[in-house]
């Protein structure tokens, strides 16, 4: 690989090397994000949807409140 991060992309070879680096870096960043922010797939029941809607919240804030309540830290 001749191209290095921080250098300009001048040739077709540089462009190919940059594409490889870019893809690798994107995958690394995605793994870091997924480790930092775990994803929870949640499909609420009709009853839960009505409650979330009545509180003018979204799924994330409703789940946050439930987790905090379970941990003994009531949200404000």
C-alpha positions in Angstrom: 0.0 0.0 0.0 1.5 3.3 -1.0 -1.2 5.7 0.2 -1.2 6.7 3.9 -3.9 8.5 5.9 -3.4 12.2 5.8 -1.8 12.2 2.3 -3.7 13.4 -0.8 -5.2 10.8 -3.2 -3.4 11.4 -6.5 -3.3 8.2 -8.5 -5.6 5.3 -9.2 -3.5 3.2 -6.9 -3.9 5.8 -4.2 -7.6 5.8 -4.7 -7.8 2.0 -4.4 -5.6 2.1 -1.2 -7.8 4.8 0.2 -11.0 2.8 -0.5 -9.5 -0.2 1.4 -8.5 2.0 4.3 -11.9 3.8 4.3 -13.9 0.5 4.4 -11.6 -0.9 7.2 -12.0 2.3 9.2 -15.7 2.4 8.8 -16.0 -1.2 10.1 -13.8 -0.4 13.1 -15.9 2.7 13.9 -19.1 0.6 13.6 -17.7 -2.0 16.0 -16.7 0.8 18.5 -20.2 2.3 18.3 -21.9 -1.0 18.8 -19.7 -1.7 21.8 -20.4 1.7 23.3 -24.2 1.8 22.5 -25.7 -1.6 22.7 -28.9 -2.1 20.6 -32.0 -3.6 22.0 -34.7 -4.6 19.5 -38.1 -4.0 21.2 -41.5 -4.4 19.7 -44.1 -3.1 22.2 -47.6 -4.6 22.6 -50.6 -2.5 21.7 -51.1 -1.6 25.4 -47.5 -0.5 25.8 -47.8 1.6 22.6 -50.8 3.4 24.0 -49.0 4.2 27.2 -45.9 5.4 25.4 -48.0 7.6 23.2 -50.0 9.0 26.1 -46.7 10.1 27.8 -45.5 11.8 24.6 -42.4 9.8 24.7 -40.5 7.5 22.4 -39.3 3.9 22.8 -35.9 4.9 24.0 -37.1 7.3 26.7 -39.7 4.8 27.9 -37.1 2.0 28.1 -34.7 4.4 29.9 -37.4 5.2 32.5 -38.1 1.5 33.1 -34.5 0.6 33.6 -34.0 3.5 36.0 -37.1 2.5 38.0 -35.9 -1.0 38.2 -32.5 0.2 39.4 -34.2 2.3 42.1 -33.4 5.6 40.5 -36.7 7.2 39.6 -36.5 9.6 36.6 -37.6 13.2 37.1 
